[in-house]
Amino acid sequence: MMNELKDKSIGEMLDYLPADEGIIGKHRVGSYDIVTTSERLICLRKFPPQFIEVHYSEINNLEHRTTIMWRELIDGIILFTAAGIIYYNNATGDVSDILKNVLKKYAPEVLSIVTPEMLVSVVVWILAAWGAVYALRFIPSLRGYFRISRKDRAPVVISTSMSPELKALIRELGELISRKDAEKIRVIPQQVAGGYETKIVEDDIRGKLEEKLKGLEDSKVVLISSKSEMHSQVVSNMLDILVNGRGMGGVYLSITRPYEFILSAMEANKIPPDNIQFIDCISMMAGKAQHGKNGNVVFIENPSSLEEVSMYLDRMLAKVNTPKKFLFLDSLSSLLIYNTDKSVKEFTHFMINKIRLENIAGVILSIEKKEAEDLVKTLTPMCDAEIRF
């Protein structure tokens, strides 16, 4: 898919986006400039100034609805009619005479300040202005509104008609939202004559993994960093390469997700779990597992019990019946939630040394977070390859 964008403002906006985020399209909807990027939807309004960002994974529903405000129209007509009747009757003097008699009886001092005719004019103007306000409220309702529903957040509502521009935006969003993983979209912005050209491609996670692992022996340590939205895909593809591609078995140390979830994901991706032993550090903490072993899984009390994890490593590796084995750690960033930087660093060093001594493959995953950056930098020289998504 190729989309040419000959808009100076888009070129300027590229300066404010991260290097790996590019602009896909720009649309004028109502009073907003709406920009779709590889990461999110950005809504900008100049007056009053407003900036709204919506990540594609947050969007629940898109709808355009026209709710005509008939009551406001009827109220406006009634007020205009009342103002007209009073004005017409006042021309014959009837209203002024009635008002004059009322004021003489109940507020004679008012007559010394204003005349009845002036008061009638004020009433007519108030009714007419009030009617005009209701009429103005009715007119925008004919356009309708575009509503972007979001998960656990207030919706974005924009007053606009169902214009060709809005239809183009809805089609574009439909394509982006329909992709299972918005983070797979990669946009390459390039400056061309008269503007900018953006090329959309999809990152081939398995292809990139295989390319980086090509020529790498099975007894090497690989450090993989990915964004949180891509984590599940990275895990599935890496396990597929190890188990189905290379015929390996191993130990999966889970700090991120419970054993049952991982097992379901493997079955969905046709990755047999027969030769994989699991060390689950999550289920027992959530109250969904019992102490001890259950088939090919052992449950650890919580992710901070690193000594207990170390104790089980040898035992679980011994149960793997394949000639070539691996140790899979998922993930460093999750370990840091439950442990100090020092303890995680010591544990990871222990694991890497264990992998070297056992002459097996090692896969260490990390979700890109600021808290894990220093640890990843420290571990990178100790690993044989680093892959980033």
C-alpha positions as CSV (number, residue, x, y, z in Angstrom):
1,M,0.0,0.0,0.0
2,M,1.4,3.4,-1.0
3,N,0.0,6.7,0.1
4,E,1.3,10.0,-1.2
5,L,0.9,13.0,1.1
6,K,1.6,16.3,-0.5
7,D,1.0,18.4,2.6
8,K,3.6,20.7,4.2
9,S,2.0,20.3,7.7
10,I,2.5,16.6,7.5
11,G,6.2,17.0,6.7
12,E,6.5,19.4,9.7
13,M,4.7,16.9,12.0
14,L,7.2,14.2,11.2
15,D,9.7,16.2,13.2
16,Y,7.6,15.7,16.3
17,L,7.1,11.9,16.0
18,P,9.5,9.2,17.1
19,A,11.8,7.8,14.5
20,D,9.8,4.6,14.1
21,E,6.4,6.3,13.9
22,G,5.3,7.6,10.5
23,I,2.2,9.3,9.2
24,I,-0.3,7.3,7.2
25,G,-3.0,9.9,6.4
26,K,-4.5,13.2,7.3
27,H,-8.2,14.1,7.3
28,R,-10.2,17.2,8.0
29,V,-13.3,16.2,10.0
30,G,-15.5,18.9,11.6
31,S,-13.2,21.3,13.4
32,Y,-10.4,18.7,13.8
33,D,-7.4,17.8,11.8
34,I,-7.2,14.0,12.2
35,V,-3.9,12.2,11.6
36,T,-3.4,8.5,11.4
37,T,0.1,7.2,12.2
38,S,1.6,3.8,12.5
39,E,1.0,3.9,16.2
40,R,-2.2,5.9,16.9
41,L,-4.9,8.3,15.8
42,I,-4.2,12.0,16.6
43,C,-7.0,14.6,16.8
44,L,-5.9,18.2,16.7
45,R,-8.1,21.3,17.0
46,K,-6.7,24.9,16.8
47,F,-9.5,26.7,18.6
48,P,-10.1,26.1,21.4
49,P,-6.8,24.2,21.3
50,Q,-7.1,20.5,21.9
51,F,-5.0,17.4,21.4
52,I,-6.4,13.8,21.6
53,E,-4.5,10.6,20.9
54,V,-6.2,7.2,20.6
55,H,-4.2,4.0,20.1
56,Y,-5.8,1.6,17.7
57,S,-6.0,-1.2,20.3
58,E,-8.2,1.1,22.5
59,I,-10.9,1.6,19.9
60,N,-14.1,-0.4,20.5
61,N,-16.4,1.1,17.9
62,L,-16.8,3.7,15.3
63,E,-20.2,5.3,14.5
64,H,-21.7,8.3,12.9
65,R,-25.2,9.2,14.1
66,T,-27.6,12.0,13.3
67,T,-29.9,12.9,16.2
68,I,-32.1,15.8,15.1
69,M,-33.1,18.0,18.0
70,W,-36.8,18.4,17.1
71,R,-37.7,19.7,20.6
72,E,-35.3,22.6,20.3
73,L,-36.8,23.5,16.9
74,I,-40.3,23.4,18.3
75,D,-39.3,25.5,21.3
76,G,-37.6,28.0,19.0
77,I,-40.8,28.3,16.8
78,I,-43.0,28.8,19.9
79,L,-40.8,31.5,21.3
80,F,-40.6,33.3,17.9
81,T,-44.4,33.0,17.6
82,A,-44.9,34.4,21.1
83,A,-42.6,37.3,20.4
84,G,-44.5,38.0,17.1
85,I,-47.9,37.9,18.8
86,I,-46.8,40.3,21.6
87,Y,-45.2,42.6,19.0
88,Y,-48.3,42.6,16.8
89,N,-50.7,43.2,19.7
90,N,-48.5,45.9,21.1
91,A,-48.8,47.8,17.8
92,T,-52.6,48.2,18.5
93,G,-51.8,49.4,22.0
94,D,-53.5,46.5,23.8
95,V,-50.5,45.0,25.4
96,S,-49.1,48.4,26.5
97,D,-52.5,49.4,28.0
98,I,-52.7,46.1,30.0
99,L,-49.1,46.4,31.2
100,K,-49.7,50.1,32.1
101,N,-52.7,49.2,34.3
102,V,-50.8,46.4,36.0
103,L,-47.8,48.7,36.8
104,K,-50.1,51.5,38.1
105,K,-51.6,49.1,40.6
106,Y,-48.6,47.1,41.7
107,A,-45.4,49.0,40.8
108,P,-46.2,52.7,40.0
109,E,-42.6,53.7,40.6
110,V,-41.5,51.7,37.5
111,L,-43.6,54.0,35.3
112,S,-41.5,56.9,36.3
113,I,-38.4,55.1,34.9
114,V,-39.6,53.3,31.8
115,T,-42.7,53.3,29.6
116,P,-44.8,50.2,29.0
117,E,-43.9,50.3,25.3
118,M,-40.2,50.0,26.3
119,L,-40.9,47.0,28.6
120,V,-42.9,45.3,25.8
121,S,-40.0,45.7,23.4
122,V,-37.6,44.2,26.0
123,V,-39.9,41.2,26.4
124,V,-40.1,40.8,22.6
125,W,-36.4,40.9,22.2
126,I,-35.8,38.4,25.0
127,L,-38.2,35.9,23.5
128,A,-36.8,36.4,20.0
129,A,-33.2,36.0,21.2
130,W,-34.2,32.9,23.3
131,G,-35.9,31.4,20.2
132,A,-32.8,32.2,18.1
133,V,-30.6,30.3,20.6
134,Y,-32.9,27.2,20.3
135,A,-32.9,27.5,16.5
136,L,-29.1,27.6,16.5
137,R,-28.9,24.5,18.6
138,F,-31.2,22.7,16.1
139,I,-29.1,23.5,13.0
140,P,-25.8,21.7,14.1
141,S,-27.8,18.6,14.9
142,L,-28.6,18.2,11.2
143,R,-24.9,17.4,10.7
144,G,-24.7,14.6,13.2
145,Y,-21.6,13.5,15.1
146,F,-18.7,11.0,14.7
147,R,-18.1,8.9,17.8
148,I,-14.9,6.9,18.6
149,S,-15.7,4.6,21.5
150,R,-12.6,3.7,23.6
151,K,-11.9,1.0,26.2
152,D,-12.2,2.3,29.8
153,R,-12.0,5.9,28.6
154,A,-14.4,8.6,27.5
155,P,-15.3,8.5,23.8
156,V,-14.1,11.1,21.3
157,V,-17.1,12.9,19.8
158,I,-16.8,15.2,16.8
159,S,-19.6,17.2,15.3
160,T,-19.6,16.5,11.6
161,S,-21.6,15.4,8.6
162,M,-21.1,12.1,6.8
163,S,-18.7,13.7,4.4
164,P,-16.4,11.9,1.8
165,E,-13.5,12.9,4.1
166,L,-15.1,11.1,7.1
167,K,-15.9,8.0,4.9
168,A,-12.2,7.9,3.9
169,L,-11.1,8.1,7.5
170,I,-13.5,5.3,8.6
171,R,-12.2,3.1,5.8
172,E,-8.6,3.8,6.8
173,L,-9.3,3.1,10.5
174,G,-11.1,-0.1,9.7
175,E,-8.0,-1.3,7.9
176,L,-5.7,-0.4,10.8
177,I,-8.0,-1.7,13.6
178,S,-8.6,-5.0,11.7
179,R,-4.9,-5.8,12.0
180,K,-4.4,-8.1,15.0
181,D,-1.4,-6.2,16.1
182,A,-1.1,-2.5,15.2
183,E,2.6,-2.6,16.2
184,K,3.3,-4.8,13.2
185,I,2.7,-1.7,11.0
186,R,5.9,0.0,10.0
187,V,5.8,3.3,8.1
188,I,8.8,4.6,6.2
189,P,8.5,8.4,5.6
190,Q,10.5,9.7,2.6
191,Q,10.8,13.2,1.3
192,V,9.9,13.6,-2.3
193,A,9.4,16.5,-4.7
194,G,6.6,18.6,-3.5
195,G,5.9,16.7,-0.2
196,Y,6.3,13.4,1.6
197,E,5.6,9.9,0.6
198,T,4.9,7.2,3.1
199,K,5.2,3.5,2.5
200,I,3.4,1.0,4.8
201,V,4.9,-2.4,5.4
202,E,4.3,-5.2,7.9
203,D,7.2,-6.4,10.1
204,D,7.6,-10.1,9.5
205,I,8.4,-11.2,13.1
206,R,9.3,-14.8,12.3
207,G,11.3,-13.7,9.3
208,K,13.4,-11.2,11.3
209,L,14.0,-13.8,14.1
210,E,15.1,-16.4,11.5
211,E,17.4,-13.9,9.8
212,K,19.1,-12.9,13.1
213,L,19.4,-16.6,14.3
214,K,20.8,-17.7,10.9
215,G,24.2,-19.2,11.4
216,L,23.9,-19.0,15.2
217,E,24.6,-22.3,17.0
218,D,21.9,-23.9,19.1
219,S,24.0,-23.4,22.3
220,K,24.0,-19.6,22.2
221,V,22.2,-17.0,24.3
222,V,19.9,-14.5,22.6
223,L,18.4,-11.4,24.1
224,I,15.2,-10.2,22.6
225,S,13.6,-6.8,23.4
226,S,10.1,-5.9,22.1
227,K,7.3,-3.5,22.7
228,S,4.5,-4.8,24.9
229,E,2.0,-5.1,22.1
230,M,4.4,-7.4,20.2
231,H,5.4,-9.6,23.1
232,S,3.0,-12.4,22.5
233,Q,3.8,-12.7,18.8
234,V,7.5,-12.7,19.6
235,V,7.1,-15.5,22.2
236,S,4.9,-17.6,19.8
237,N,7.3,-17.2,16.8
238,M,10.4,-17.9,18.9
239,L,8.9,-21.1,20.4
240,D,7.8,-22.2,17.0
241,I,11.3,-21.8,15.6
242,L,12.9,-23.7,18.6
243,V,10.3,-26.5,18.9
244,N,8.9,-27.0,15.4
245,G,11.8,-25.6,13.4
246,R,14.8,-27.0,15.3
247,G,13.2,-29.9,17.1
248,M,14.3,-28.7,20.5
249,G,12.8,-29.0,24.0
250,G,13.4,-27.0,27.1
251,V,12.4,-25.2,30.2
252,Y,10.0,-22.1,30.0
253,L,10.4,-19.8,33.0
254,S,7.3,-17.6,33.1
255,I,7.2,-14.4,35.1
256,T,4.7,-12.7,32.8
257,R,1.8,-15.0,32.3
258,P,0.4,-18.2,33.9
259,Y,1.1,-21.7,32.6
260,E,-2.5,-22.3,31.4
261,F,-2.5,-19.1,29.3
262,I,0.9,-20.1,27.7
263,L,-0.3,-23.6,27.0
264,S,-3.5,-22.3,25.3
265,A,-1.4,-19.9,23.2
266,M,1.0,-22.7,22.1
267,E,-1.9,-25.0,21.2
268,A,-3.5,-22.2,19.1
269,N,-0.2,-21.8,17.2
270,K,0.3,-25.6,16.8
271,I,3.4,-25.8,19.1
272,P,3.4,-29.1,20.9
273,P,4.2,-28.7,24.7
274,D,5.3,-32.4,25.1
275,N,9.0,-31.6,25.5
276,I,8.7,-28.3,27.4
277,Q,8.8,-28.1,31.2
278,F,7.3,-25.0,32.8
279,I,8.3,-23.0,35.9
280,D,5.2,-20.9,36.6
281,C,5.8,-18.0,39.0
282,I,2.4,-16.3,38.6
283,S,-0.4,-18.9,39.1
284,M,0.2,-19.6,42.8
285,M,0.4,-15.9,43.6
286,A,-3.0,-15.5,41.9
287,G,-4.4,-18.4,43.9
288,K,-4.9,-20.7,40.9
289,A,-2.3,-23.4,41.6
290,Q,-1.1,-25.7,44.4
291,H,2.3,-26.4,45.7
292,G,4.3,-29.1,44.0
293,K,4.4,-30.5,40.5
294,N,1.5,-31.0,38.1
295,G,2.6,-32.9,34.9
296,N,5.2,-30.8,33.1
297,V,4.8,-27.7,35.3
298,V,6.1,-26.6,38.7
299,F,4.5,-23.7,40.5
300,I,6.7,-21.2,42.4
301,E,5.2,-19.2,45.3
302,N,5.8,-15.8,43.7
303,P,8.3,-14.1,41.2
304,S,10.5,-12.9,44.0
305,S,11.4,-16.5,45.0
306,L,14.4,-16.6,42.8
307,E,16.3,-19.2,45.0
308,E,13.4,-21.6,44.6
309,V,13.4,-21.0,40.8
310,S,17.2,-21.8,40.7
311,M,16.6,-25.0,42.7
312,Y,14.1,-26.3,40.2
313,L,16.1,-25.5,37.0
314,D,18.3,-28.6,37.1
315,R,15.4,-30.9,37.9
316,M,13.2,-29.5,35.1
317,L,16.1,-29.5,32.5
318,A,16.7,-33.2,33.4
319,K,13.1,-34.0,32.4
320,V,13.5,-32.7,28.9
321,N,14.0,-35.7,26.5
322,T,15.4,-34.0,23.4
323,P,19.1,-34.0,22.4
324,K,19.0,-30.2,22.0
325,K,17.6,-28.1,24.8
326,F,16.8,-24.5,25.6
327,L,16.1,-22.3,28.6
328,F,13.5,-19.6,27.9
329,L,13.1,-16.6,30.3
330,D,9.9,-14.5,30.0
331,S,10.7,-11.7,30.9
332,L,13.3,-9.4,32.5
333,S,11.0,-6.4,32.8
334,S,8.5,-8.5,34.7
335,L,11.2,-9.8,37.1
336,L,12.1,-6.2,37.9
337,I,8.5,-5.6,39.2
338,Y,9.0,-8.1,42.0
339,N,12.7,-7.9,42.7
340,T,15.5,-5.4,43.1
341,D,17.8,-4.5,40.2
342,K,20.7,-6.2,42.0
343,S,18.9,-9.5,42.6
344,V,17.6,-9.7,39.0
345,K,21.1,-9.0,37.7
346,E,22.6,-11.7,39.9
347,F,19.9,-14.2,38.9
348,T,20.3,-13.5,35.2
349,H,24.1,-13.9,35.4
350,F,23.4,-17.2,37.1
351,M,21.1,-18.3,34.3
352,I,23.5,-17.3,31.5
353,N,26.3,-19.2,33.3
354,K,24.0,-22.2,33.6
355,I,23.2,-22.1,29.9
356,R,26.9,-22.0,29.1
357,L,27.8,-24.9,31.4
358,E,24.9,-27.0,30.1
359,N,25.8,-26.2,26.5
360,I,22.1,-25.4,25.7
361,A,20.3,-22.5,24.0
362,G,19.2,-19.5,26.0
363,V,16.4,-17.0,25.2
364,I,16.0,-14.0,27.4
365,L,13.0,-11.7,26.7
366,S,12.4,-8.2,27.8
367,I,9.6,-5.8,27.2
368,E,10.8,-2.3,26.4
369,K,10.4,-0.2,29.5
370,K,12.5,2.5,31.0
371,E,13.1,0.5,34.1
372,A,14.7,-2.4,32.2
373,E,17.0,-0.3,29.9
374,D,20.1,-0.4,32.2
375,L,19.7,-4.1,32.8
376,V,19.4,-4.8,29.1
377,K,22.5,-2.7,28.4
378,T,24.4,-4.7,31.1
379,L,23.4,-8.1,29.8
380,T,23.9,-7.4,26.0
381,P,27.7,-8.0,26.1
382,M,27.1,-11.3,27.9
383,C,24.8,-12.6,25.1
384,D,25.7,-13.8,21.7
385,A,22.9,-11.9,19.8
386,E,20.5,-9.1,20.5
387,I,17.2,-8.7,18.6
388,R,15.0,-5.7,18.9
389,F,11.4,-5.2,17.7
